[in-house]
Amino acid sequence: MTAAIERDGLPEWLLPVRAAAESVLPEQLSRFLPPTEGGRPSAVLMLFGEGAAGPDLLLLLIERARSLRAHAGQPSFPGGALDPEDGDPAGPGPVAAALREAEEETGLDPTGVQVFATLPALYIPVSGFVVTTVLGWWRRESPVGPVDPAETGAVFRVPIADLTDPANRARLRHPSGYTGPAFEVADRLVWGFTAGVIDRVLHYSGLEQPWDRSRTLALSEEALQLTAPDRQRDRGSPAPR
C-alpha cells in the first residue's frame, strides 16, 4: 500500500508535521535558545521515510563513533557545522549543510530528499553549536550506511510507531541533574538534543501518545564514560532537551 500524496508531493501523514514546523516557536522546542552573539551555525537532517510495509513512519538516525571527542556513541541526526560553501546561515546554508553532511556521513543521495520545513534554531551549550533542524521527506530512497566508521558508528531507521509507543518513552536523568526526553528504540537509548527535537515534533504534530512521564532512566556506566569529555567541557551545564 502506498500513502496518499497531497499537495507539494508530500504524503498526507506529513502535512501535520509541516504545519507544526511552520508555526512552532523556539521556546516551545527548548529552553536553550541561541545567544545574541557567538555560537557556531550548524544543521541536522530529520529525515522522514516510509517502509516497504506501507505507511510506516521512519526516521534516519546515526550513532556517532565511540572514538569521537564530542557526543561519542550517541544516536543523533546526520549533520554538522556549516561550511562557507553552504551559504548564509540565515538563508539556504542550513539546508545545504544538512544534506551535505548526511551524504558525507551516510552516503544518502540528497537528490532523493524533498526538504519541506526547518525548525527554529536551538543552542547546544556543551558544544556551542546553534543548530537548525531541517525536515525532509525521503521521496526516493537510496542505500545508506556508515561512510567513515571513525565518525559514524551505525546508521539505522526507527519507525515512528516505535517512537510513539508509550512503552518506549521515558525521561533521562543527566549527571548534571537535568532530566529530558528519551526513547528506547532499536536496542539503543536516544536522548539529549536529538530526543528533545523528536519529542517536540511528535507533540506539536499530534503524533504523540500519552506516556508515563514519571518513568525515569539513568545513563549506563558505559554511556557515562563516553560522555565524560562532554561534561568536562560543559562544566555542569545541563544537557539540552
C-alpha atoms as an extended CHARMM CRD file, in Angstrom:
* protein
*
       241  EXT
         1         1  MET       CA              0.0000000000        0.0000000000        0.0000000000  PROA      1               0.0000000000
         2         2  THR       CA              1.2390000000        3.4730000000       -0.8510000000  PROA      2               0.0000000000
         3         3  ALA       CA              0.4680000000        6.5190000000        1.2350000000  PROA      3               0.0000000000
         4         4  ALA       CA             -1.8330000000        9.1090000000       -0.3010000000  PROA      4               0.0000000000
         5         5  ILE       CA              0.0300000000       12.0420000000       -1.8040000000  PROA      5               0.0000000000
         6         6  GLU       CA             -1.2340000000       15.5330000000       -1.0810000000  PROA      6               0.0000000000
         7         7  ARG       CA             -0.1180000000       18.9370000000       -2.2620000000  PROA      7               0.0000000000
         8         8  ASP       CA              3.5590000000       19.6360000000       -2.9060000000  PROA      8               0.0000000000
         9         9  GLY       CA              4.3160000000       15.9180000000       -3.2320000000  PROA      9               0.0000000000
        10        10  LEU       CA              4.1690000000       15.1560000000        0.4960000000  PROA      10              0.0000000000
        11        11  PRO       CA              2.2920000000       12.1510000000        1.8900000000  PROA      11              0.0000000000
        12        12  GLU       CA             -0.8300000000       13.0830000000        3.8040000000  PROA      12              0.0000000000
        13        13  TRP       CA              0.5820000000       11.9970000000        7.1660000000  PROA      13              0.0000000000
        14        14  LEU       CA              3.4290000000       14.5130000000        6.8830000000  PROA      14              0.0000000000
        15        15  LEU       CA              1.1720000000       17.5420000000        6.4980000000  PROA      15              0.0000000000
        16        16  PRO       CA              0.6080000000       17.9670000000       10.2750000000  PROA      16              0.0000000000
        17        17  VAL       CA              4.3690000000       17.7380000000       10.7890000000  PROA      17              0.0000000000
        18        18  ARG       CA              4.9430000000       20.5070000000        8.2650000000  PROA      18              0.0000000000
        19        19  ALA       CA              2.1740000000       22.6200000000        9.7940000000  PROA      19              0.0000000000
        20        20  ALA       CA              3.7050000000       22.2200000000       13.2520000000  PROA      20              0.0000000000
        21        21  ALA       CA              7.1860000000       23.1270000000       11.9720000000  PROA      21              0.0000000000
        22        22  GLU       CA              5.8500000000       26.2610000000       10.3170000000  PROA      22              0.0000000000
        23        23  SER       CA              4.0920000000       27.5150000000       13.4560000000  PROA      23              0.0000000000
        24        24  VAL       CA              6.1810000000       26.3350000000       16.4170000000  PROA      24              0.0000000000
        25        25  LEU       CA              8.1240000000       28.9220000000       18.4140000000  PROA      25              0.0000000000
        26        26  PRO       CA             11.7420000000       28.4160000000       19.5370000000  PROA      26              0.0000000000
        27        27  GLU       CA             10.7910000000       28.4900000000       23.2290000000  PROA      27              0.0000000000
        28        28  GLN       CA              8.2710000000       25.7060000000       22.5920000000  PROA      28              0.0000000000
        29        29  LEU       CA             11.1030000000       23.4500000000       21.4580000000  PROA      29              0.0000000000
        30        30  SER       CA             13.7430000000       24.0750000000       24.1030000000  PROA      30              0.0000000000
        31        31  ARG       CA             14.8230000000       26.4030000000       26.8700000000  PROA      31              0.0000000000
        32        32  PHE       CA             18.2700000000       26.5660000000       25.2430000000  PROA      32              0.0000000000
        33        33  LEU       CA             17.9750000000       29.3470000000       22.6620000000  PROA      33              0.0000000000
        34        34  PRO       CA             20.8020000000       30.7910000000       20.5500000000  PROA      34              0.0000000000
        35        35  PRO       CA             22.8640000000       33.5030000000       22.2410000000  PROA      35              0.0000000000
        36        36  THR       CA             22.7010000000       37.0080000000       20.8380000000  PROA      36              0.0000000000
        37        37  GLU       CA             26.3790000000       36.6870000000       19.9420000000  PROA      37              0.0000000000
        38        38  GLY       CA             28.5780000000       33.6750000000       19.2780000000  PROA      38              0.0000000000
        39        39  GLY       CA             27.6650000000       30.0920000000       18.6530000000  PROA      39              0.0000000000
        40        40  ARG       CA             28.7010000000       28.0320000000       15.6430000000  PROA      40              0.0000000000
        41        41  PRO       CA             25.9740000000       27.6750000000       12.9790000000  PROA      41              0.0000000000
        42        42  SER       CA             25.1880000000       24.0470000000       12.2000000000  PROA      42              0.0000000000
        43        43  ALA       CA             22.3530000000       21.9170000000       10.8510000000  PROA      43              0.0000000000
        44        44  VAL       CA             20.9640000000       18.4020000000       11.1350000000  PROA      44              0.0000000000
        45        45  LEU       CA             18.6410000000       16.4230000000        8.8680000000  PROA      45              0.0000000000
        46        46  MET       CA             15.4760000000       14.9130000000       10.3490000000  PROA      46              0.0000000000
        47        47  LEU       CA             14.5390000000       12.5950000000        7.5120000000  PROA      47              0.0000000000
        48        48  PHE       CA             11.1000000000       11.0150000000        7.2760000000  PROA      48              0.0000000000
        49        49  GLY       CA             10.5740000000        7.9300000000        5.1310000000  PROA      49              0.0000000000
        50        50  GLU       CA              8.0380000000        5.1980000000        4.5100000000  PROA      50              0.0000000000
        51        51  GLY       CA              8.7400000000        1.4990000000        4.9090000000  PROA      51              0.0000000000
        52        52  ALA       CA              8.0040000000       -1.3200000000        2.4970000000  PROA      52              0.0000000000
        53        53  ALA       CA              5.0340000000       -2.4470000000        4.6200000000  PROA      53              0.0000000000
        54        54  GLY       CA              3.1570000000        0.7500000000        3.8340000000  PROA      54              0.0000000000
        55        55  PRO       CA              2.6620000000        3.8530000000        5.9520000000  PROA      55              0.0000000000
        56        56  ASP       CA              5.3420000000        3.0230000000        8.4860000000  PROA      56              0.0000000000
        57        57  LEU       CA              6.8110000000        6.3360000000        9.5500000000  PROA      57              0.0000000000
        58        58  LEU       CA             10.5690000000        6.2590000000        9.7980000000  PROA      58              0.0000000000
        59        59  LEU       CA             13.4400000000        8.4690000000       10.8110000000  PROA      59              0.0000000000
        60        60  LEU       CA             17.0370000000        8.1140000000        9.7160000000  PROA      60              0.0000000000
        61        61  LEU       CA             19.4160000000        8.3130000000       12.6860000000  PROA      61              0.0000000000
        62        62  ILE       CA             23.1460000000        7.7460000000       13.0530000000  PROA      62              0.0000000000
        63        63  GLU       CA             25.1890000000        6.6050000000       16.0180000000  PROA      63              0.0000000000
        64        64  ARG       CA             28.2890000000        8.6940000000       16.4830000000  PROA      64              0.0000000000
        65        65  ALA       CA             31.5160000000        6.6880000000       16.6510000000  PROA      65              0.0000000000
        66        66  ARG       CA             32.6920000000        5.9500000000       20.1690000000  PROA      66              0.0000000000
        67        67  SER       CA             36.1610000000        7.2720000000       19.3480000000  PROA      67              0.0000000000
        68        68  LEU       CA             34.9470000000       10.8420000000       18.8140000000  PROA      68              0.0000000000
        69        69  ARG       CA             35.8130000000       13.5620000000       21.3080000000  PROA      69              0.0000000000
        70        70  ALA       CA             32.2870000000       15.0430000000       21.4030000000  PROA      70              0.0000000000
        71        71  HSD       CA             28.9450000000       13.2300000000       21.8200000000  PROA      71              0.0000000000
        72        72  ALA       CA             30.6320000000        9.8360000000       21.3820000000  PROA      72              0.0000000000
        73        73  GLY       CA             28.3100000000        6.8730000000       20.9840000000  PROA      73              0.0000000000
        74        74  GLN       CA             25.1470000000        8.9860000000       20.9730000000  PROA      74              0.0000000000
        75        75  PRO       CA             22.3800000000        8.4120000000       18.4120000000  PROA      75              0.0000000000
        76        76  SER       CA             21.8090000000       11.6250000000       16.5050000000  PROA      76              0.0000000000
        77        77  PHE       CA             20.5620000000       13.1040000000       13.2740000000  PROA      77              0.0000000000
        78        78  PRO       CA             23.1090000000       13.3910000000       10.4500000000  PROA      78              0.0000000000
        79        79  GLY       CA             24.5860000000       16.8690000000       10.4390000000  PROA      79              0.0000000000
        80        80  GLY       CA             27.3620000000       19.2170000000       11.4000000000  PROA      80              0.0000000000
        81        81  ALA       CA             28.7180000000       22.7340000000       11.1840000000  PROA      81              0.0000000000
        82        82  LEU       CA             28.0820000000       24.9620000000        8.1870000000  PROA      82              0.0000000000
        83        83  ASP       CA             30.9530000000       25.3620000000        5.7400000000  PROA      83              0.0000000000
        84        84  PRO       CA             31.4770000000       28.6270000000        3.8260000000  PROA      84              0.0000000000
        85        85  GLU       CA             30.2470000000       27.0000000000        0.6080000000  PROA      85              0.0000000000
        86        86  ASP       CA             26.9190000000       26.1280000000        2.2650000000  PROA      86              0.0000000000
        87        87  GLY       CA             25.8130000000       29.7500000000        2.1780000000  PROA      87              0.0000000000
        88        88  ASP       CA             24.2340000000       32.1950000000        4.5930000000  PROA      88              0.0000000000
        89        89  PRO       CA             23.2030000000       30.6730000000        7.9740000000  PROA      89              0.0000000000
        90        90  ALA       CA             20.1290000000       32.9180000000        7.8220000000  PROA      90              0.0000000000
        91        91  GLY       CA             19.3310000000       31.7140000000        4.2910000000  PROA      91              0.0000000000
        92        92  PRO       CA             19.9720000000       28.4710000000        2.4030000000  PROA      92              0.0000000000
        93        93  GLY       CA             23.0200000000       27.4920000000        4.4560000000  PROA      93              0.0000000000
        94        94  PRO       CA             21.3610000000       25.1000000000        6.9510000000  PROA      94              0.0000000000
        95        95  VAL       CA             19.5890000000       23.1090000000        4.2400000000  PROA      95              0.0000000000
        96        96  ALA       CA             22.7580000000       22.7940000000        2.1740000000  PROA      96              0.0000000000
        97        97  ALA       CA             24.7770000000       21.7870000000        5.2370000000  PROA      97              0.0000000000
        98        98  ALA       CA             22.2560000000       19.2010000000        6.4500000000  PROA      98              0.0000000000
        99        99  LEU       CA             22.0950000000       17.4940000000        3.0590000000  PROA      99              0.0000000000
       100       100  ARG       CA             25.8570000000       17.6530000000        2.5660000000  PROA      100             0.0000000000
       101       101  GLU       CA             26.6070000000       16.2170000000        5.9890000000  PROA      101             0.0000000000
       102       102  ALA       CA             24.0080000000       13.4580000000        5.5580000000  PROA      102             0.0000000000
       103       103  GLU       CA             25.6400000000       12.4730000000        2.2810000000  PROA      103             0.0000000000
       104       104  GLU       CA             29.1300000000       12.5370000000        3.8090000000  PROA      104             0.0000000000
       105       105  GLU       CA             28.1120000000       10.5270000000        6.8780000000  PROA      105             0.0000000000
       106       106  THR       CA             25.6300000000        8.0150000000        5.4520000000  PROA      106             0.0000000000
       107       107  GLY       CA             26.0090000000        8.0050000000        1.6490000000  PROA      107             0.0000000000
       108       108  LEU       CA             22.4820000000        9.4010000000        1.2860000000  PROA      108             0.0000000000
       109       109  ASP       CA             21.6470000000       10.6840000000       -2.2030000000  PROA      109             0.0000000000
       110       110  PRO       CA             20.4280000000       14.2310000000       -1.4540000000  PROA      110             0.0000000000
       111       111  THR       CA             18.5760000000       14.4600000000       -4.7690000000  PROA      111             0.0000000000
       112       112  GLY       CA             16.0650000000       11.9650000000       -3.3590000000  PROA      112             0.0000000000
       113       113  VAL       CA             15.2030000000       14.2070000000       -0.4100000000  PROA      113             0.0000000000
       114       114  GLN       CA             12.4310000000       16.8030000000       -0.5210000000  PROA      114             0.0000000000
       115       115  VAL       CA             13.0550000000       19.4320000000        2.1520000000  PROA      115             0.0000000000
       116       116  PHE       CA              9.6770000000       20.6540000000        3.3970000000  PROA      116             0.0000000000
       117       117  ALA       CA             10.4370000000       22.7140000000        6.5320000000  PROA      117             0.0000000000
       118       118  THR       CA             13.0380000000       23.8770000000        9.0200000000  PROA      118             0.0000000000
       119       119  LEU       CA             12.6820000000       24.2730000000       12.7780000000  PROA      119             0.0000000000
       120       120  PRO       CA             13.8090000000       27.3850000000       14.6740000000  PROA      120             0.0000000000
       121       121  ALA       CA             17.4970000000       27.2960000000       15.5560000000  PROA      121             0.0000000000
       122       122  LEU       CA             18.3630000000       25.9520000000       19.0160000000  PROA      122             0.0000000000
       123       123  TYR       CA             21.5190000000       26.0270000000       21.1200000000  PROA      123             0.0000000000
       124       124  ILE       CA             23.6390000000       23.1460000000       22.4580000000  PROA      124             0.0000000000
       125       125  PRO       CA             25.6390000000       24.5720000000       25.3780000000  PROA      125             0.0000000000
       126       126  VAL       CA             28.0440000000       21.6280000000       25.6160000000  PROA      126             0.0000000000
       127       127  SER       CA             29.3520000000       22.1830000000       22.0720000000  PROA      127             0.0000000000
       128       128  GLY       CA             28.4360000000       25.8090000000       21.3830000000  PROA      128             0.0000000000
       129       129  PHE       CA             26.5270000000       24.8450000000       18.2280000000  PROA      129             0.0000000000
       130       130  VAL       CA             23.4950000000       26.8060000000       17.0410000000  PROA      130             0.0000000000
       131       131  VAL       CA             21.5230000000       24.0400000000       15.3530000000  PROA      131             0.0000000000
       132       132  THR       CA             18.8370000000       24.2970000000       12.6780000000  PROA      132             0.0000000000
       133       133  THR       CA             16.8640000000       21.0810000000       12.2060000000  PROA      133             0.0000000000
       134       134  VAL       CA             15.9810000000       20.5290000000        8.5430000000  PROA      134             0.0000000000
       135       135  LEU       CA             12.9310000000       18.3360000000        7.8940000000  PROA      135             0.0000000000
       136       136  GLY       CA             12.9830000000       16.1970000000        4.7690000000  PROA      136             0.0000000000
       137       137  TRP       CA             10.7700000000       13.6320000000        3.0320000000  PROA      137             0.0000000000
       138       138  TRP       CA             12.6960000000       10.6620000000        1.5970000000  PROA      138             0.0000000000
       139       139  ARG       CA             10.7110000000       10.5140000000       -1.6220000000  PROA      139             0.0000000000
       140       140  ARG       CA             13.3320000000        8.4280000000       -3.4600000000  PROA      140             0.0000000000
       141       141  GLU       CA             15.3230000000        6.1750000000       -1.1740000000  PROA      141             0.0000000000
       142       142  SER       CA             18.9870000000        5.3620000000       -1.6660000000  PROA      142             0.0000000000
       143       143  PRO       CA             21.3480000000        2.9560000000        0.1150000000  PROA      143             0.0000000000
       144       144  VAL       CA             22.7260000000        4.3230000000        3.3900000000  PROA      144             0.0000000000
       145       145  GLY       CA             25.3490000000        3.1840000000        5.8630000000  PROA      145             0.0000000000
       146       146  PRO       CA             28.4180000000        4.4660000000        7.7210000000  PROA      146             0.0000000000
       147       147  VAL       CA             30.7600000000        6.1380000000        5.2240000000  PROA      147             0.0000000000
       148       148  ASP       CA             33.5860000000        6.7060000000        7.7080000000  PROA      148             0.0000000000
       149       149  PRO       CA             33.4930000000        4.2790000000       10.6710000000  PROA      149             0.0000000000
       150       150  ALA       CA             35.7590000000        6.6940000000       12.5670000000  PROA      150             0.0000000000
       151       151  GLU       CA             32.8960000000        9.2150000000       12.5560000000  PROA      151             0.0000000000
       152       152  THR       CA             29.6900000000        7.2080000000       12.2010000000  PROA      152             0.0000000000
       153       153  GLY       CA             29.2440000000        4.0210000000       14.1980000000  PROA      153             0.0000000000
       154       154  ALA       CA             25.9250000000        2.9240000000       12.6910000000  PROA      154             0.0000000000
       155       155  VAL       CA             23.0210000000        4.1250000000       10.5590000000  PROA      155             0.0000000000
       156       156  PHE       CA             19.5340000000        2.9420000000       11.4390000000  PROA      156             0.0000000000
       157       157  ARG       CA             15.8810000000        3.6890000000       10.7530000000  PROA      157             0.0000000000
       158       158  VAL       CA             13.2980000000        3.8460000000       13.5180000000  PROA      158             0.0000000000
       159       159  PRO       CA              9.5580000000        3.5710000000       12.8370000000  PROA      159             0.0000000000
       160       160  ILE       CA              7.6680000000        6.4620000000       14.3750000000  PROA      160             0.0000000000
       161       161  ALA       CA              5.2640000000        3.8260000000       15.6960000000  PROA      161             0.0000000000
       162       162  ASP       CA              8.1420000000        2.7340000000       17.9460000000  PROA      162             0.0000000000
       163       163  LEU       CA              8.9370000000        6.3160000000       18.9470000000  PROA      163             0.0000000000
       164       164  THR       CA              5.3090000000        6.9750000000       19.9030000000  PROA      164             0.0000000000
       165       165  ASP       CA              4.8570000000        3.6520000000       21.7390000000  PROA      165             0.0000000000
       166       166  PRO       CA              4.4010000000        4.6020000000       25.4270000000  PROA      166             0.0000000000
       167       167  ALA       CA              6.4520000000        1.5510000000       26.4520000000  PROA      167             0.0000000000
       168       168  ASN       CA              9.4950000000        3.1160000000       24.7300000000  PROA      168             0.0000000000
       169       169  ARG       CA              9.1680000000        6.5610000000       26.3260000000  PROA      169             0.0000000000
       170       170  ALA       CA             10.9520000000        7.8070000000       29.4460000000  PROA      170             0.0000000000
       171       171  ARG       CA             12.7580000000       10.7460000000       30.9930000000  PROA      171             0.0000000000
       172       172  LEU       CA             16.5310000000       10.5500000000       31.2220000000  PROA      172             0.0000000000
       173       173  ARG       CA             18.3640000000       11.8900000000       34.2410000000  PROA      173             0.0000000000
       174       174  HSD       CA             21.5790000000       13.5880000000       33.1310000000  PROA      174             0.0000000000
       175       175  PRO       CA             24.5810000000       13.6670000000       35.5330000000  PROA      175             0.0000000000
       176       176  SER       CA             24.0590000000       17.4340000000       35.7960000000  PROA      176             0.0000000000
       177       177  GLY       CA             20.6890000000       16.7750000000       37.4290000000  PROA      177             0.0000000000
       178       178  TYR       CA             18.6640000000       17.8430000000       34.4000000000  PROA      178             0.0000000000
       179       179  THR       CA             16.0710000000       15.4410000000       33.0100000000  PROA      179             0.0000000000
       180       180  GLY       CA             14.8700000000       15.3100000000       29.4020000000  PROA      180             0.0000000000
       181       181  PRO       CA             13.0180000000       13.0490000000       26.9770000000  PROA      181             0.0000000000
       182       182  ALA       CA             14.4500000000        9.6720000000       25.9900000000  PROA      182             0.0000000000
       183       183  PHE       CA             13.4470000000        6.8390000000       23.6740000000  PROA      183             0.0000000000
       184       184  GLU       CA             14.3920000000        3.1620000000       23.9860000000  PROA      184             0.0000000000
       185       185  VAL       CA             14.2820000000        2.0670000000       20.3430000000  PROA      185             0.0000000000
       186       186  ALA       CA             16.3290000000       -0.1490000000       18.0050000000  PROA      186             0.0000000000
       187       187  ASP       CA             18.2490000000       -1.5320000000       21.0100000000  PROA      187             0.0000000000
       188       188  ARG       CA             19.5270000000        1.9890000000       21.6870000000  PROA      188             0.0000000000
       189       189  LEU       CA             18.8040000000        4.8750000000       24.0030000000  PROA      189             0.0000000000
       190       190  VAL       CA             18.0910000000        8.1080000000       22.1280000000  PROA      190             0.0000000000
       191       191  TRP       CA             18.4950000000       11.1420000000       24.3970000000  PROA      191             0.0000000000
       192       192  GLY       CA             19.8180000000       14.6950000000       24.5710000000  PROA      192             0.0000000000
       193       193  PHE       CA             19.2330000000       17.2000000000       21.7840000000  PROA      193             0.0000000000
       194       194  THR       CA             18.0170000000       14.5510000000       19.3190000000  PROA      194             0.0000000000
       195       195  ALA       CA             15.4230000000       13.1040000000       21.6870000000  PROA      195             0.0000000000
       196       196  GLY       CA             14.2550000000       16.6030000000       22.5850000000  PROA      196             0.0000000000
       197       197  VAL       CA             13.6050000000       17.5100000000       18.9470000000  PROA      197             0.0000000000
       198       198  ILE       CA             11.8040000000       14.2200000000       18.2800000000  PROA      198             0.0000000000
       199       199  ASP       CA              9.6950000000       14.6830000000       21.4110000000  PROA      199             0.0000000000
       200       200  ARG       CA              8.5800000000       18.1840000000       20.4330000000  PROA      200             0.0000000000
       201       201  VAL       CA              7.8680000000       17.2840000000       16.7940000000  PROA      201             0.0000000000
       202       202  LEU       CA              5.7150000000       14.3400000000       17.8720000000  PROA      202             0.0000000000
       203       203  HSD       CA              3.8970000000       16.5360000000       20.3780000000  PROA      203             0.0000000000
       204       204  TYR       CA              3.1060000000       19.5200000000       18.1740000000  PROA      204             0.0000000000
       205       205  SER       CA              2.2010000000       17.4200000000       15.1270000000  PROA      205             0.0000000000
       206       206  GLY       CA             -0.3310000000       15.4140000000       17.1270000000  PROA      206             0.0000000000
       207       207  LEU       CA              1.5010000000       12.0920000000       16.7650000000  PROA      207             0.0000000000
       208       208  GLU       CA              2.3430000000       11.7610000000       20.4620000000  PROA      208             0.0000000000
       209       209  GLN       CA              0.5330000000        9.1670000000       22.5790000000  PROA      209             0.0000000000
       210       210  PRO       CA              0.0450000000        9.5200000000       26.3490000000  PROA      210             0.0000000000
       211       211  TRP       CA              3.0120000000        8.0690000000       28.2310000000  PROA      211             0.0000000000
       212       212  ASP       CA              4.2670000000        7.7310000000       31.7910000000  PROA      212             0.0000000000
       213       213  ARG       CA              6.3110000000       10.8850000000       32.4330000000  PROA      213             0.0000000000
       214       214  SER       CA              7.2860000000        9.6370000000       35.8720000000  PROA      214             0.0000000000
       215       215  ARG       CA              9.3640000000        6.8460000000       34.3420000000  PROA      215             0.0000000000
       216       216  THR       CA             12.9820000000        7.9540000000       34.7040000000  PROA      216             0.0000000000
       217       217  LEU       CA             16.1740000000        6.3360000000       33.4030000000  PROA      217             0.0000000000
       218       218  ALA       CA             19.8350000000        6.9670000000       34.1500000000  PROA      218             0.0000000000
       219       219  LEU       CA             22.7790000000        6.7080000000       31.7930000000  PROA      219             0.0000000000
       220       220  SER       CA             24.6520000000        3.4150000000       31.8690000000  PROA      220             0.0000000000
       221       221  GLU       CA             28.2210000000        3.3010000000       33.1740000000  PROA      221             0.0000000000
       222       222  GLU       CA             29.4730000000        2.9180000000       29.6070000000  PROA      222             0.0000000000
       223       223  ALA       CA             27.5000000000        5.9590000000       28.4680000000  PROA      223             0.0000000000
       224       224  LEU       CA             28.7640000000        7.9520000000       31.4280000000  PROA      224             0.0000000000
       225       225  GLN       CA             32.3420000000        7.1640000000       30.4470000000  PROA      225             0.0000000000
       226       226  LEU       CA             31.6700000000        8.2000000000       26.8470000000  PROA      226             0.0000000000
       227       227  THR       CA             30.0440000000       11.4810000000       27.9070000000  PROA      227             0.0000000000
       228       228  ALA       CA             32.7510000000       12.3740000000       30.4340000000  PROA      228             0.0000000000
       229       229  PRO       CA             34.6480000000       14.6660000000       27.9840000000  PROA      229             0.0000000000
       230       230  ASP       CA             31.4090000000       16.4940000000       27.1610000000  PROA      230             0.0000000000
       231       231  ARG       CA             30.6810000000       17.0620000000       30.8430000000  PROA      231             0.0000000000
       232       232  GLN       CA             34.2120000000       18.2990000000       31.4890000000  PROA      232             0.0000000000
       233       233  ARG       CA             33.8950000000       20.8730000000       28.7000000000  PROA      233             0.0000000000
       234       234  ASP       CA             30.4300000000       21.8410000000       29.8030000000  PROA      234             0.0000000000
       235       235  ARG       CA             31.4050000000       22.2850000000       33.4780000000  PROA      235             0.0000000000
       236       236  GLY       CA             27.9750000000       21.4580000000       34.7560000000  PROA      236             0.0000000000
       237       237  SER       CA             25.6070000000       22.9970000000       32.2140000000  PROA      237             0.0000000000
       238       238  PRO       CA             22.5920000000       20.6930000000       31.6930000000  PROA      238             0.0000000000
       239       239  ALA       CA             22.1390000000       18.5880000000       28.6160000000  PROA      239             0.0000000000
       240       240  PRO       CA             19.7840000000       20.2640000000       26.1250000000  PROA      240             0.0000000000
       241       241  ARG       CA             16.2800000000       18.9300000000       25.7630000000  PROA      241             0.0000000000
